[in-house]
């Protein structure tokens, strides 16, 4: 048995972060090997409200990363590299001295309200989509920058460089500025056809074009930890690799499909349902259905759609805890299982659920406005969320099939959300096809695979998928109660379309 040098992945989600060591074990000649993963640190990622704006606590995130690097070496691991993946769109601005200008905004900040419509009217929806291939989401980098311009932010006048969140953290570690490709494609400012930043659009909107760096592809070694940082942490030099640093694309890189054409759902705070493509699909039908084309780990594109996800449940749970009703997620799932089925539905992607003060109150309001019975208990509310998500997944899966002219045999679900067994079963029931779940830590695993390829330990990402299959067993959910769920889907469409 030969143990290769290990690598360290930082996977930062919208509500928590984790540091995971990956060790590739070669068991026999010609066998792809097995990946052993060890979580060495987990931490909360809690936004901070300062005045009128919601921000990321970027200094805390850096401190947690530094702590995890030290902890890895103290635990006896000897990683040869590390890589960071995060959510998309958000960024920091640096001045001419390389200093951070202010605290990065959180994508749920309200500064961009109304700007999707304003910019669409100014530029035209078809042109905007043709030049970015992205779903028009109010938090995209385009709208955040335009909000700053409208607010006459002096930071835009002073900025020399824009770094998206994982690039900013890599810069803090290495002192080197780089922009990673998959993150660039989340901004709505990168033209996938030209393979370049959309400078004409930036100029027309009065936004600075010189702050954007030429993107590098996943697997690029950015540099090593700063000498001062190595001294502070008492660790040897460590390479920092630009992985597929949008966490969705890291997760997609770890989907253990046995066929080249497949559909996947990355389940967490957000749900992202997609399928890999050789090139971006810019058909007007994609614009109409509001799908995105995002860059993938191997220089390809993924056709995908953002769905609100378990954020809705997370916010309900948080509010219930404030009022003295504290339940674990398994307890909430049990309450939902015992509640009557198909009482009411919501459209998870209604913008009222983006960042309300009272999520359960918004659910009640939605049900009331659409003439449905209102959920009367916590169990009924959770069941409403779970059923609505599962039925929304069916809607989007069928839309993806229509756009790609493909019939998918089932759906791969990966990410932390697959620990919610009720949601997985409901999803199988809703789509009427098998759901294959695993791995849970898909984003971190995809991150590790890119590092292993960059270090020459695996030949390519296809070999990496074979490693995933050998290392992490799948669980299969077969559909149940097909007729009841088919009837519920018709009811759901009547409420939400």
VOGU-3710 file (C-alpha; in Angstrom, 3 decimals, decimal comma):
1> xxxxxxxxxx> 0,000/0,000/0,000  1,407/3,382/-1,039  0,121/6,556/0,589  0,539/9,632/-1,613  1,132/13,063/-0,102  -2,151/14,450/1,173  -3,950/17,649/0,202  -6,160/20,040/2,166  -9,536/21,373/0,984  -11,369/24,363/2,395
11> xxxxxxxxxx> -15,048/24,214/1,503  -16,874/27,357/2,580  -20,648/27,335/2,299  -23,137/30,079/2,979  -23,733/28,925/6,566  -20,619/26,938/7,534  -17,106/26,062/6,486  -15,002/22,951/6,797  -11,389/21,916/6,327  -10,904/18,390/5,009
21> xxxxxxxxxx> -7,732/16,392/4,456  -7,671/13,991/1,525  -5,241/11,059/1,246  -5,121/8,941/-1,905  -4,333/5,302/-1,143  -3,068/3,141/-4,022  -4,027/-0,430/-3,174  -2,776/-2,286/-6,262  -1,157/-1,597/-9,595  -3,593/-0,132/-12,102
31> xxxxxxxxxx> -6,353/0,439/-9,529  -7,485/4,094/-9,347  -7,119/4,073/-5,588  -9,256/5,127/-2,678  -9,635/8,585/-1,156  -9,607/8,787/2,621  -11,030/12,053/3,945  -10,676/13,487/7,441  -12,488/16,566/8,682  -10,059/18,516/10,811
41> xxxxxxxxxx> -12,033/21,694/11,419  -15,599/22,960/11,042  -16,853/26,437/11,780  -19,916/28,651/11,426  -20,076/31,245/8,653  -22,366/33,892/10,081  -22,994/37,168/8,236  -22,839/40,484/10,058  -25,349/43,323/9,775  -23,531/46,666/9,924
51> xxxxxxxxxx> -25,824/49,660/9,560  -27,974/49,188/6,477  -25,856/46,448/4,908  -25,236/42,729/5,362  -21,581/41,663/5,128  -19,409/38,555/5,218  -17,019/38,328/8,169  -14,024/37,863/5,872  -11,446/38,370/8,636  -13,029/35,574/10,672
61> xxxxxxxxxx> -13,002/33,259/7,636  -9,289/33,915/7,130  -8,627/33,268/10,796  -10,475/29,932/10,636  -8,470/28,910/7,546  -5,207/29,766/9,283  -6,288/27,829/12,356  -7,098/24,782/10,204  -3,717/24,860/8,441  -1,921/24,857/11,777
71> xxxxxxxxxx> -4,240/22,147/13,079  -3,576/19,915/10,061  0,152/19,879/10,641  -0,221/19,513/14,401  -2,388/16,430/13,767  0,499/14,847/11,863  -0,710/15,430/8,316  1,697/16,832/5,752  -0,423/18,384/3,007  1,474/19,426/-0,098
81> xxxxxxxxxx> -1,215/21,871/-1,215  -4,497/23,476/-0,260  -7,416/24,883/-2,208  -10,476/26,973/-1,397  -14,000/26,772/-2,821  -16,883/29,055/-1,805  -20,269/30,317/-2,946  -20,264/32,466/-6,107  -20,714/36,144/-7,063  -19,370/37,963/-3,960
91> xxxxxxxxxx> -16,076/39,863/-3,993  -13,625/42,201/-2,319  -11,948/45,265/-3,803  -8,257/46,062/-3,356  -6,628/49,476/-3,615  -3,338/50,218/-5,386  -1,407/49,068/-2,306  -3,223/45,737/-2,219  -5,266/46,701/0,823  -8,880/45,554/1,161
101> xxxxxxxxxx> -11,390/48,360/0,642  -14,169/47,770/3,146  -15,936/44,582/4,173  -17,352/42,453/1,322  -21,121/42,593/0,930  -23,255/39,478/1,438  -25,272/38,377/-1,586  -28,482/38,619/0,477  -27,906/42,337/1,101  -30,830/44,396/-0,162
111> xxxxxxxxxx> -28,773/46,959/-2,127  -29,543/45,294/-5,481  -33,347/45,345/-5,213  -34,907/46,427/-8,508  -31,637/46,410/-10,460  -32,381/43,272/-12,493  -35,284/45,090/-14,090  -33,385/48,379/-14,425  -30,379/46,922/-16,227  -32,559/44,631/-18,354
121> xxxxxxxxxx> -34,487/47,691/-19,548  -31,262/49,556/-20,249  -29,337/46,797/-22,056  -32,046/44,352/-23,130  -32,627/40,877/-21,703  -31,587/39,004/-24,832  -28,277/40,844/-25,141  -27,522/40,435/-21,437  -28,145/36,712/-21,629  -26,293/36,234/-24,925
131> xxxxxxxxxx> -23,205/37,897/-23,454  -23,186/36,027/-20,125  -25,385/32,926/-20,401  -26,526/33,454/-16,805  -29,786/33,311/-14,918  -30,788/36,852/-13,888  -30,332/36,661/-10,120  -30,394/39,930/-8,130  -27,219/39,059/-6,243  -25,001/38,540/-9,321
141> xxxxxxxxxx> -21,768/40,534/-9,266  -23,068/42,741/-12,082  -25,913/44,063/-9,947  -23,766/44,442/-6,836  -21,260/46,618/-8,695  -24,038/48,679/-10,276  -25,601/49,193/-6,840  -22,284/50,549/-5,585  -22,085/52,877/-8,577  -25,602/54,185/-7,970
151> xxxxxxxxxx> -24,691/54,782/-4,327  -21,606/56,773/-5,448  -19,346/54,410/-3,528  -15,809/55,825/-3,312  -14,546/52,243/-3,226  -15,221/51,901/-6,959  -13,164/54,998/-7,686  -10,248/53,738/-5,596  -10,311/50,065/-6,563  -7,418/48,607/-8,549
161> xxxxxxxxxx> -8,456/44,935/-8,428  -11,631/42,906/-7,903  -11,137/39,482/-6,325  -14,018/37,047/-5,923  -14,265/35,440/-2,478  -11,997/32,380/-2,921  -9,522/34,465/-4,930  -9,495/37,052/-2,149  -8,755/34,402/0,480  -6,035/32,909/-1,759
171> xxxxxxxxxx> -4,534/36,388/-2,009  -4,490/36,744/1,768  -2,613/33,423/1,973  -0,104/33,954/-0,834  0,083/37,654/-1,630  -0,652/36,798/-5,272  -3,729/37,971/-7,167  -5,564/35,569/-9,457  -9,078/35,117/-10,804  -10,324/31,531/-11,182
181> xxxxxxxxxx> -12,425/30,629/-14,240  -15,476/28,958/-12,651  -15,951/31,914/-10,309  -15,582/34,411/-13,155  -18,522/32,754/-14,911  -20,825/33,479/-11,917  -20,500/37,263/-12,262  -22,731/37,926/-15,323  -19,793/39,973/-16,593  -17,870/37,184/-18,348
191> xxxxxxxxxx> -18,713/36,457/-21,990  -18,564/32,660/-22,476  -18,463/32,924/-26,260  -15,591/35,398/-26,410  -13,919/33,847/-23,372  -13,269/37,312/-21,969  -14,663/39,958/-19,653  -17,532/41,940/-21,153  -15,746/45,294/-21,284  -18,336/46,981/-23,551
201> xxxxxxxxxx> -21,074/46,240/-20,998  -18,934/47,530/-18,137  -18,235/50,733/-20,073  -21,898/51,265/-20,920  -22,868/50,892/-17,258  -20,067/53,188/-16,115  -18,276/50,433/-14,237  -14,472/50,081/-14,140  -13,189/47,394/-16,513  -9,560/47,502/-15,451
211> xxxxxxxxxx> -10,194/45,848/-12,095  -10,725/42,377/-13,600  -7,890/39,870/-13,966  -7,545/37,332/-16,779  -9,047/34,090/-15,417  -6,904/31,031/-14,738  -8,273/27,505/-15,023  -8,766/25,034/-12,172  -5,519/23,283/-11,294  -3,369/26,406/-11,581
221> xxxxxxxxxx> -0,862/26,776/-8,756  -1,208/30,356/-7,532  1,786/30,317/-5,202  2,852/29,300/-1,711  1,888/30,536/1,729  3,561/33,849/2,551  6,782/33,430/4,510  5,366/35,501/7,360  2,292/33,284/7,472  4,405/30,109/7,590
231> xxxxxxxxxx> 6,312/31,619/10,491  3,098/32,646/12,272  1,574/29,182/11,922  4,868/27,306/12,361  4,272/25,269/9,195  6,437/24,569/6,124  5,698/26,126/2,702  2,370/24,971/1,281  1,221/25,361/-2,322  -2,099/27,101/-2,901
241> xxxxxxxxxx> -4,035/25,766/-5,908  -6,901/27,459/-7,726  -9,434/24,631/-7,677  -12,894/24,770/-9,283  -13,480/27,408/-6,670  -17,208/27,887/-7,155  -18,451/25,249/-4,734  -21,176/24,090/-7,119  -18,595/23,210/-9,753  -16,367/21,481/-7,219
251> xxxxxxxxxx> -19,379/19,400/-6,204  -20,274/18,642/-9,821  -16,714/17,410/-10,377  -17,304/14,733/-7,726  -20,615/13,349/-9,024  -20,013/9,583/-9,463  -22,047/9,096/-12,633  -21,566/5,993/-14,762  -22,707/7,786/-17,944  -21,511/11,012/-19,616
261> xxxxxxxxxx> -25,009/12,538/-19,771  -26,493/12,869/-16,300  -28,395/15,293/-14,088  -27,264/16,277/-10,622  -28,573/18,297/-7,720  -26,170/19,941/-5,282  -28,231/20,183/-2,105  -27,483/22,584/0,714  -28,474/26,125/1,663  -29,042/26,466/-2,076
271> xxxxxxxxxx> -30,098/23,710/-4,451  -28,481/23,738/-7,878  -29,751/21,353/-10,508  -27,646/20,917/-13,611  -26,038/18,799/-16,281  -22,578/19,038/-17,913  -22,287/20,428/-21,456  -19,413/20,644/-23,916  -20,178/24,316/-24,562  -22,587/26,980/-23,280
281> xxxxxxxxxx> -26,194/26,714/-24,444  -27,389/30,225/-25,325  -30,713/29,382/-26,928  -33,562/31,865/-26,176  -35,393/29,001/-24,464  -32,617/28,921/-21,850  -33,203/32,624/-21,186  -36,959/32,091/-20,932  -36,531/29,329/-18,352  -33,782/31,282/-16,557
291> xxxxxxxxxx> -31,036/28,664/-16,536  -27,343/29,502/-16,254  -24,228/28,407/-18,117  -21,365/28,171/-15,614  -17,801/27,119/-16,194  -16,798/23,657/-14,994  -13,684/22,042/-13,577  -12,422/20,795/-16,951  -12,960/23,958/-18,973  -16,445/22,830/-20,035
301> xxxxxxxxxx> -19,772/24,381/-19,071  -22,683/23,247/-16,948  -26,293/24,121/-17,676  -27,860/24,665/-14,279  -30,503/26,492/-12,318  -30,412/27,970/-8,826  -33,251/26,866/-6,562  -33,705/28,409/-3,118  -32,965/25,152/-1,276  -32,799/24,366/2,431
311> xxxxxxxxxx> -32,303/28,035/3,300  -36,067/28,206/3,771  -36,018/25,450/6,391  -32,877/26,854/8,037  -34,515/30,244/8,512  -37,714/28,731/9,879  -35,676/26,687/12,352  -33,753/29,786/13,441  -36,968/31,746/14,032  -38,610/28,884/15,911
321> xxxxxxxxxx> -35,585/28,650/18,193  -35,900/32,370/18,990  -39,456/31,746/20,179  -38,506/28,763/22,335  -39,292/25,885/19,958  -35,967/24,156/19,476  -35,816/21,065/17,252  -32,976/19,216/15,558  -33,242/18,589/11,823  -34,042/14,882/12,370
331> xxxxxxxxxx> -36,800/15,896/14,782  -38,207/18,334/12,234  -38,144/15,602/9,586  -40,085/13,290/11,906  -42,718/15,991/12,548  -43,020/16,508/8,781  -43,364/12,790/8,120  -46,259/12,611/10,568  -48,037/15,670/9,072  -50,766/15,244/6,424
341> xxxxxxxxxx> -49,416/15,232/2,846  -49,979/17,798/0,101  -51,884/20,289/2,261  -50,198/23,336/0,704  -47,263/24,337/-1,499  -44,962/27,295/-2,072  -42,764/28,344/-4,952  -39,339/28,144/-3,241  -37,919/30,633/-5,757  -40,385/33,413/-4,993
351> xxxxxxxxxx> -38,182/36,362/-4,012  -40,156/36,869/-0,806  -38,187/33,903/0,551  -34,770/35,435/-0,263  -34,146/37,096/3,125  -37,343/37,776/5,093  -37,523/38,729/8,753  -39,955/35,856/9,423  -39,703/32,929/6,992  -42,599/30,911/8,414
361> xxxxxxxxxx> -44,744/34,049/8,284  -43,929/34,459/4,601  -44,956/30,841/3,982  -48,305/31,512/5,665  -48,737/34,649/3,555  -47,957/32,817/0,332  -50,441/30,037/1,096  -53,107/32,569/2,056  -52,608/34,628/-1,106  -52,801/31,545/-3,345
371> xxxxxxxxxx> -56,033/30,296/-1,772  -54,575/27,225/-0,078  -54,962/25,787/3,363  -52,346/27,268/5,673  -49,862/25,091/7,584  -51,036/25,066/11,196  -48,121/23,349/12,922  -44,346/23,189/12,679  -44,625/19,703/11,154  -47,029/20,939/8,477
381> xxxxxxxxxx> -44,748/23,867/7,672  -41,713/21,598/7,299  -43,710/19,186/5,143  -44,834/22,091/2,950  -41,197/23,098/2,438  -39,967/19,560/1,724  -42,770/18,696/-0,700  -42,450/22,047/-2,477  -38,709/21,613/-2,937  -39,123/18,080/-4,298
391> xxxxxxxxxx> -41,825/19,152/-6,752  -39,766/22,176/-7,802  -36,878/19,804/-8,524  -39,174/17,860/-10,860  -40,143/21,080/-12,646  -36,538/22,078/-13,185  -35,412/18,558/-14,130  -38,082/18,422/-16,830  -37,040/21,869/-18,056  -33,407/20,731/-18,269
401> xxxxxxxxxx> -34,500/17,692/-20,275  -36,450/19,897/-22,658  -33,495/22,254/-23,167  -30,985/19,457/-23,760  -33,346/17,050/-25,538  -32,252/14,360/-23,089  -34,130/11,932/-20,877  -32,270/11,378/-17,617  -32,679/7,975/-15,985  -32,576/9,454/-12,505
411> xxxxxxxxxx> -31,025/12,214/-10,446  -27,701/12,303/-8,577  -27,953/14,259/-5,317  -24,784/15,353/-3,536  -23,893/17,717/-0,713  -24,879/18,175/2,900  -28,586/18,319/2,093  -28,652/14,592/1,296  -28,483/13,942/5,034  -32,142/14,958/4,977
421> xxxxxxxxxx> -33,468/11,511/4,061  -37,051/12,718/3,859  -36,149/15,267/1,171  -34,268/12,594/-0,805  -37,239/10,217/-0,687  -39,683/12,996/-1,556  -37,489/13,910/-4,524  -37,538/10,338/-5,840  -41,300/10,288/-5,361  -41,740/13,599/-7,149
431> xxxxxxxxxx> -39,618/12,805/-10,216  -40,836/9,189/-10,409  -37,277/7,970/-10,935  -34,381/6,776/-8,778  -32,364/9,259/-6,762  -28,738/8,318/-6,110  -27,203/10,148/-3,140  -23,566/10,662/-2,266  -21,037/11,824/-1,501  -22,050/14,241/1,249
441> xxxxxxxxxx> -18,841/16,288/1,119  -18,964/16,580/-2,676  -17,591/20,134/-2,901  -14,605/19,314/-0,715  -13,989/16,075/-2,646  -14,071/17,846/-6,016  -11,672/20,396/-4,533  -9,333/17,585/-3,462  -9,498/15,906/-6,882  -8,391/19,072/-8,692
451> xxxxxxxxxx> -5,450/19,379/-6,317  -4,513/15,732/-6,814  -4,575/16,216/-10,569  -2,523/19,418/-10,302  0,055/17,487/-8,270  0,190/14,637/-10,779  -1,293/12,050/-8,406  -4,231/11,296/-10,703  -4,096/11,618/-14,479  -7,364/13,438/-15,035
461> xxxxxxxxxx> -10,779/14,096/-13,521  -12,204/10,951/-15,131  -9,784/8,927/-13,053  -10,821/11,040/-10,101  -14,445/9,931/-10,547  -13,297/6,304/-10,432  -11,614/7,119/-7,126  -14,882/8,623/-5,848  -16,821/5,492/-6,850  -14,320/3,284/-5,029
471> xxxxxxxxxx> -14,382/5,452/-1,922  -17,937/6,622/-1,234  -20,921/4,261/-1,551  -24,150/5,503/-3,116  -27,544/5,197/-1,512  -30,505/4,647/-3,823  -34,011/6,012/-3,207  -36,689/4,394/-5,357  -39,920/6,302/-6,058  -42,992/5,521/-3,964
481> xxxxxxxxxx> -46,683/6,508/-4,158  -46,366/7,494/-7,813  -50,060/8,257/-8,418  -50,377/10,497/-5,344  -47,246/12,443/-6,243  -48,310/12,796/-9,878  -51,589/14,340/-8,697  -49,692/16,576/-6,271  -47,480/17,784/-9,138  -50,536/18,913/-11,081
491> xxxxxxx> -51,777/20,762/-8,002  -48,333/22,290/-7,443  -48,194/23,574/-11,010  -51,616/25,116/-10,602  -50,441/27,030/-7,530  -46,979/28,123/-8,628  -46,978/28,576/-12,418
//
